[in-house]
């Protein structure tokens, strides 16, 4: 009765907001909140288990970054990917006449995700953002009862899954989380805290100078004049190696580009362009670093996935630190600033007279794709949130797990990508030049298990919430786990556990791991790594 009264009171309180008669909201077995492919995987799994489920999506499209330009899926070991993630890649592959594809065009990924959701019959509420204000989330004790969205709708449930990239539901529910980099000393790590780009030798960087300055670049507005101030997002404070801070790795937009003249939209100079925002890029090129600052992955049909690379790329370093905790309006401002910077960066590379001709020739051969993201002129719709909030849960995944020095007893998915952080900030070295703080790249020796306990909060904080994207992991470990196929598998595992909890009246912390493990096996979702057999050589 108290729960019913609470829900009725919440609905009545929303009458003025929603401008509709007050009604007691339907109570679902599972409510999934999120804008990611992990949210899709969770909702699909819950539906297939016979649960009543709704996917509350905060954007106007499904699939998150998988459908928003992150078309090189970063799968190191195909055998480590199973379940719904592999099903989605299989649907994409079918479009190309193959059994499995992990490099694809965005519109093909979108069709695969939309088709899966439609075929399974998942109920979806689109463009519904969580009301993060007072009363946006209703709890009884340590259980979430319901949450309200900005439109005034109320979604009540027995179990909740926060599969958003920022962890808004988790935060609004009062669950502990971290933002930024923990000091190395906290968990016995070596890669987690501040990382100086001018360290020699760069022991942790198996990619060498790929994401570092290889030429001396002056950091001041007027070269050689400290009194003129620093270039945008360059900081005088030097990093203290291994120390923690509130800063997060850079965001960008993953772009789908093409060299096909029939589809290519040339890079244009955006309104609001300021040369000072690209002065570091120009100086780096003038200093002799003639590498095209892009990591380009080939996609089907003469398209490419364009990502940031080298010293000054499409990553807008330092411009995103407040994003995880920012209001929706402020987040939009940050997103717009990133888009302006990236559009300006691309135009500069392709057209600016200070850019060496060899680089201009390479860059101007590319353009956005006329047949992708048509409503946005070919520009990707979702900013690439590489990290935001991170749950502080029952088990914290660390560098030790990634490197195989510690093995959780309850793995629910395999991860294998390198511990990867893009730059966190630019700083001025003791020599008086620009360098990058925060870049790490260290490949695990083998795929490793992600703990079920890293998906659940501390029992006292919330007993019916699972968090598969902003999971409990340090900055360094999250940098390895944060790949889209891993998120999808974690979302699927979260739904499996939610179903057991709902049907048996358990907290998510008390769900027997063996029961989850059985469901994982049925879904062909690998949790222990066995190296695939090498093909026999022909005699």
ZAMARGU-4260 file (C-alpha; in steps of 0.2 Angstrom, whole numbers, plus 5000, padded with zeros to 4 digits):
<rodrens>
0) 5000/5000/5000 | 5014/5013/5004 | 5021/5010/4987 | 5005/5012/4978 | 5002/5028/4987
5) 5019/5034/4983 | 5016/5031/4964 | 4999/5039/4965 | 5006/5054/4974 | 5020/5056/4961
10) 5007/5054/4946 | 4996/5068/4955 | 5011/5079/4957 | 5015/5078/4939 | 4997/5082/4933
15) 5002/5101/4930 | 5018/5096/4922 | 5011/5083/4910 | 4995/5093/4907 | 4985/5076/4907
20) 4974/5068/4920 | 4983/5059/4934 | 4985/5041/4932 | 4994/5027/4941 | 5008/5022/4930
25) 5010/5005/4924 | 5023/4995/4934 | 5035/4985/4922 | 5046/4971/4928 | 5061/4980/4921
30) 5063/4998/4916 | 5079/5001/4905 | 5085/5019/4904 | 5098/5023/4891 | 5104/5030/4875
35) 5116/5016/4870 | 5117/4999/4861 | 5118/4991/4879 | 5101/4998/4883 | 5094/4989/4867
40) 5103/4973/4872 | 5096/4974/4889 | 5078/4977/4884 | 5079/4964/4870 | 5085/4951/4883
45) 5072/4956/4896 | 5058/4954/4883 | 5064/4937/4877 | 5064/4931/4895 | 5045/4935/4895
50) 5047/4950/4906 | 5037/4966/4904 | 5050/4979/4899 | 5051/4997/4892 | 5066/5005/4885
55) 5066/5023/4889 | 5078/5031/4876 | 5083/5049/4879 | 5087/5052/4860 | 5077/5051/4844
60) 5087/5036/4838 | 5092/5019/4845 | 5109/5011/4847 | 5119/5025/4853 | 5137/5026/4846
65) 5135/5010/4837 | 5123/5019/4825 | 5132/5036/4827 | 5148/5035/4818 | 5158/5023/4829
70) 5158/5010/4814 | 5175/5002/4818 | 5169/4992/4833 | 5186/4989/4841 | 5184/4970/4843
75) 5201/4962/4846 | 5195/4944/4848 | 5179/4939/4839 | 5178/4924/4849 | 5176/4935/4865
80) 5159/4942/4858 | 5143/4933/4859 | 5125/4935/4863 | 5115/4950/4856 | 5130/4959/4852
85) 5135/4946/4840 | 5117/4945/4834 | 5118/4963/4829 | 5134/4961/4820 | 5127/4946/4811
90) 5112/4956/4805 | 5124/4969/4799 | 5134/4956/4790 | 5118/4949/4782 | 5116/4966/4773
95) 5133/4964/4765 | 5131/4945/4761 | 5142/4940/4775 | 5140/4930/4792 | 5148/4944/4803
100) 5154/4961/4800 | 5162/4973/4813 | 5166/4987/4801 | 5150/4995/4794 | 5141/5010/4788
105) 5131/5019/4801 | 5114/5017/4792 | 5116/4999/4791 | 5119/4997/4809 | 5104/5008/4812
110) 5093/4996/4802 | 5100/4981/4811 | 5096/4988/4828 | 5079/4995/4823 | 5075/4978/4815
115) 5080/4968/4831 | 5069/4979/4842 | 5054/4978/4831 | 5056/4959/4828 | 5057/4956/4847
120) 5043/4968/4850 | 5051/4979/4863 | 5041/4994/4869 | 5051/5010/4867 | 5048/5028/4873
125) 5059/5039/4863 | 5065/5057/4867 | 5062/5055/4886 | 5075/5063/4897 | 5076/5059/4915
130) 5070/5073/4926 | 5086/5075/4937 | 5078/5088/4948 | 5070/5085/4966 | 5057/5071/4965
135) 5063/5065/4948 | 5067/5048/4955 | 5056/5040/4969 | 5063/5027/4981 | 5056/5017/4995
140) 5071/5014/5006 | 5085/5007/4995 | 5073/5003/4981 | 5069/5013/4966 | 5050/5014/4963
145) 5049/5025/4948 | 5056/5039/4939 | 5049/5054/4930 | 5055/5061/4913 | 5055/5080/4908
150) 5039/5077/4898 | 5030/5072/4914 | 5029/5053/4910 | 5032/5041/4925 | 5040/5024/4923
155) 5038/5012/4937 | 5047/4996/4939 | 5052/4982/4949 | 5070/4982/4943 | 5079/4996/4934
160) 5094/4996/4922 | 5104/5012/4919 | 5112/5009/4902 | 5115/5028/4899 | 5133/5034/4894
165) 5132/5047/4908 | 5124/5037/4922 | 5110/5050/4926 | 5098/5038/4933 | 5112/5030/4944
170) 5116/5048/4951 | 5098/5053/4953 | 5095/5038/4963 | 5109/5043/4976 | 5121/5029/4971
175) 5140/5032/4974 | 5150/5036/4959 | 5167/5043/4953 | 5172/5056/4940 | 5190/5058/4935
180) 5206/5049/4938 | 5209/5040/4954 | 5227/5041/4960 | 5238/5025/4956 | 5240/5022/4974
185) 5222/5019/4978 | 5221/5002/4969 | 5239/4998/4966 | 5239/5004/4948 | 5252/5011/4937
190) 5241/5018/4922 | 5227/5027/4931 | 5232/5044/4937 | 5240/5058/4928 | 5252/5053/4914
195) 5265/5064/4908 | 5267/5065/4889 | 5285/5070/4890 | 5291/5055/4900 | 5305/5046/4892
200) 5305/5032/4889 | 5286/5030/4887 | 5285/5013/4895 | 5267/5011/4894 | 5264/5017/4876
205) 5266/5002/4865 | 5260/5014/4851 | 5275/5025/4853 | 5273/5043/4848 | 5256/5040/4840
210) 5246/5052/4851 | 5260/5063/4856 | 5269/5078/4850 | 5285/5074/4840 | 5289/5092/4837
215) 5291/5107/4849 | 5276/5118/4848 | 5275/5135/4857 | 5260/5136/4869 | 5258/5155/4870
220) 5246/5166/4860 | 5261/5176/4854 | 5275/5164/4851 | 5289/5166/4864 | 5279/5178/4875
225) 5272/5171/4891 | 5264/5187/4895 | 5252/5185/4880 | 5243/5170/4889 | 5241/5152/4884
230) 5233/5145/4869 | 5215/5139/4872 | 5214/5123/4884 | 5233/5124/4887 | 5237/5124/4906
235) 5252/5130/4915 | 5250/5117/4929 | 5261/5102/4925 | 5254/5084/4929 | 5260/5075/4945
240) 5263/5057/4938 | 5251/5045/4946 | 5241/5058/4955 | 5222/5058/4954 | 5211/5073/4948
245) 5193/5077/4942 | 5197/5077/4924 | 5191/5065/4911 | 5198/5060/4894 | 5193/5069/4878
250) 5177/5068/4868 | 5174/5070/4850 | 5162/5065/4836 | 5166/5049/4827 | 5163/5054/4808
255) 5158/5044/4793 | 5168/5051/4778 | 5171/5047/4760 | 5182/5050/4746 | 5168/5046/4733
260) 5164/5062/4723 | 5146/5057/4721 | 5143/5056/4740 | 5156/5068/4747 | 5151/5084/4756
265) 5167/5095/4756 | 5172/5101/4773 | 5166/5119/4775 | 5171/5134/4786 | 5158/5134/4800
270) 5150/5150/4807 | 5159/5155/4823 | 5176/5149/4816 | 5191/5156/4826 | 5209/5153/4820
275) 5215/5154/4838 | 5206/5138/4841 | 5216/5129/4828 | 5233/5138/4831 | 5240/5123/4840
280) 5236/5112/4825 | 5244/5125/4813 | 5260/5127/4823 | 5262/5108/4825 | 5261/5106/4806
285) 5272/5121/4803 | 5285/5113/4815 | 5286/5098/4803 | 5274/5085/4810 | 5266/5081/4793
290) 5255/5066/4799 | 5237/5068/4795 | 5230/5068/4812 | 5216/5055/4809 | 5214/5037/4813
295) 5205/5031/4797 | 5196/5014/4797 | 5190/5008/4780 | 5172/5004/4779 | 5161/4997/4765
300) 5156/5007/4749 | 5171/5019/4749 | 5167/5026/4767 | 5179/5028/4782 | 5177/5030/4800
305) 5187/5046/4805 | 5194/5046/4823 | 5206/5057/4832 | 5225/5053/4831 | 5242/5061/4834
310) 5246/5077/4843 | 5231/5088/4838 | 5216/5079/4831 | 5197/5080/4832 | 5198/5077/4851
315) 5193/5093/4859 | 5205/5091/4874 | 5200/5099/4890 | 5183/5105/4884 | 5172/5091/4892
320) 5177/5090/4910 | 5160/5097/4917 | 5150/5087/4905 | 5145/5072/4917 | 5138/5083/4930
325) 5132/5097/4919 | 5113/5102/4916 | 5105/5096/4899 | 5107/5114/4893 | 5125/5115/4897
330) 5129/5098/4890 | 5121/5104/4873 | 5132/5119/4874 | 5147/5108/4876 | 5141/5097/4862
335) 5139/5112/4850 | 5157/5118/4855 | 5164/5101/4851 | 5155/5101/4834 | 5161/5119/4830
340) 5179/5114/4834 | 5178/5098/4824 | 5170/5106/4809 | 5184/5120/4810 | 5197/5107/4812
345) 5192/5098/4796 | 5191/5114/4786 | 5208/5120/4793 | 5216/5104/4787 | 5208/5104/4770
350) 5209/5123/4766 | 5220/5134/4777 | 5235/5141/4768 | 5246/5138/4783 | 5243/5119/4782
355) 5257/5111/4771 | 5251/5106/4754 | 5254/5088/4756 | 5242/5088/4771 | 5229/5099/4763
360) 5228/5087/4748 | 5225/5072/4759 | 5212/5080/4770 | 5202/5089/4756 | 5200/5072/4747
365) 5188/5067/4761 | 5171/5074/4765 | 5156/5070/4775 | 5144/5057/4767 | 5128/5063/4759
370) 5119/5047/4762 | 5123/5046/4781 | 5114/5057/4795 | 5105/5066/4781 | 5096/5077/4793
375) 5112/5084/4800 | 5121/5086/4783 | 5132/5070/4786 | 5138/5075/4804 | 5136/5062/4817
380) 5121/5065/4829 | 5129/5059/4846 | 5145/5065/4854 | 5157/5051/4859 | 5156/5051/4878
385) 5172/5040/4881 | 5169/5041/4900 | 5158/5050/4912 | 5152/5045/4929 | 5158/5028/4935
390) 5148/5018/4948 | 5157/5014/4965 | 5150/4997/4968 | 5152/4980/4976 | 5167/4976/4965
395) 5179/4989/4957 | 5187/4983/4940 | 5205/4989/4940 | 5220/4988/4929 | 5225/4972/4939
400) 5209/4963/4932 | 5213/4969/4914 | 5231/4963/4915 | 5226/4946/4922 | 5234/4949/4939
405) 5217/4947/4948 | 5202/4937/4942 | 5184/4940/4948 | 5174/4925/4952 | 5159/4930/4944
410) 5162/4936/4926 | 5147/4941/4915 | 5157/4946/4899 | 5174/4947/4891 | 5184/4962/4888
415) 5200/4963/4878 | 5203/4980/4871 | 5219/4990/4877 | 5218/5001/4892 | 5215/5016/4882
420) 5214/5034/4887 | 5214/5049/4875 | 5222/5065/4880 | 5215/5073/4896 | 5223/5090/4894
425) 5237/5100/4886 | 5251/5107/4898 | 5267/5117/4896 | 5283/5107/4900 | 5298/5113/4909
430) 5306/5116/4892 | 5292/5128/4888 | 5282/5118/4875 | 5265/5109/4873 | 5263/5091/4878
435) 5248/5080/4882 | 5243/5073/4899 | 5233/5057/4901 | 5237/5046/4886 | 5238/5028/4890
440) 5238/5012/4879 | 5242/4995/4886 | 5235/4979/4878 | 5229/4965/4890 | 5238/4949/4888
445) 5222/4940/4885 | 5203/4943/4886 | 5197/4945/4904 | 5181/4943/4913 | 5171/4958/4919
450) 5163/4955/4937 | 5144/4954/4939 | 5147/4964/4955 | 5154/4979/4945 | 5136/4981/4938
455) 5128/4983/4955 | 5128/4997/4968 | 5132/4994/4987 | 5116/4986/4994 | 5112/5000/5006
460) 5112/5012/4992 | 5101/5003/4979 | 5095/4985/4979 | 5086/4985/4962 | 5097/4994/4950
465) 5110/4988/4938 | 5123/4999/4929 | 5131/4990/4914 | 5139/5006/4905 | 5144/5017/4919
470) 5150/5002/4928 | 5161/5001/4944 | 5179/5003/4936 | 5193/5014/4938 | 5197/5027/4924
475) 5211/5015/4918 | 5200/4999/4918 | 5185/5008/4911 | 5196/5013/4896 | 5198/4995/4891
480) 5180/4989/4895 | 5171/5004/4887 | 5169/4996/4869 | 5152/4995/4862 | 5152/4976/4860
485) 5157/4974/4878 | 5143/4986/4884 | 5130/4976/4874 | 5135/4960/4883 | 5135/4968/4900
490) 5118/4976/4896 | 5112/4958/4891 | 5119/4951/4907 | 5111/4964/4918 | 5094/4960/4911
495) 5097/4942/4914 | 5100/4946/4933 | 5086/4958/4933 | 5074/4945/4928 | 5080/4933/4941
500) 5078/4946/4954 | 5061/4951/4949 | 5054/4933/4948 | 5061/4927/4964 | 5060/4943/4974
505) 5078/4945/4977 | 5089/4961/4977 | 5101/4962/4963 | 5116/4959/4975 | 5108/4943/4980
510) 5105/4935/4963 | 5115/4919/4963 | 5129/4920/4950 | 5127/4902/4945 | 5109/4906/4939
515) 5116/4921/4928 | 5130/4910/4922 | 5117/4897/4916 | 5108/4910/4906 | 5124/4917/4899
520) 5129/4900/4892 | 5112/4898/4884 | 5114/4914/4875 | 5131/4910/4869 | 5139/4924/4879
525) 5157/4919/4883 | 5164/4923/4900 | 5180/4913/4901 | 5194/4914/4888 | 5199/4899/4878
530) 5211/4903/4864 | 5204/4897/4848 | 5212/4883/4840 | 5224/4887/4826 | 5220/4881/4809
535) 5231/4866/4803 | 5243/4869/4790 | 5240/4861/4774 | 5253/4846/4771
</rodrens>
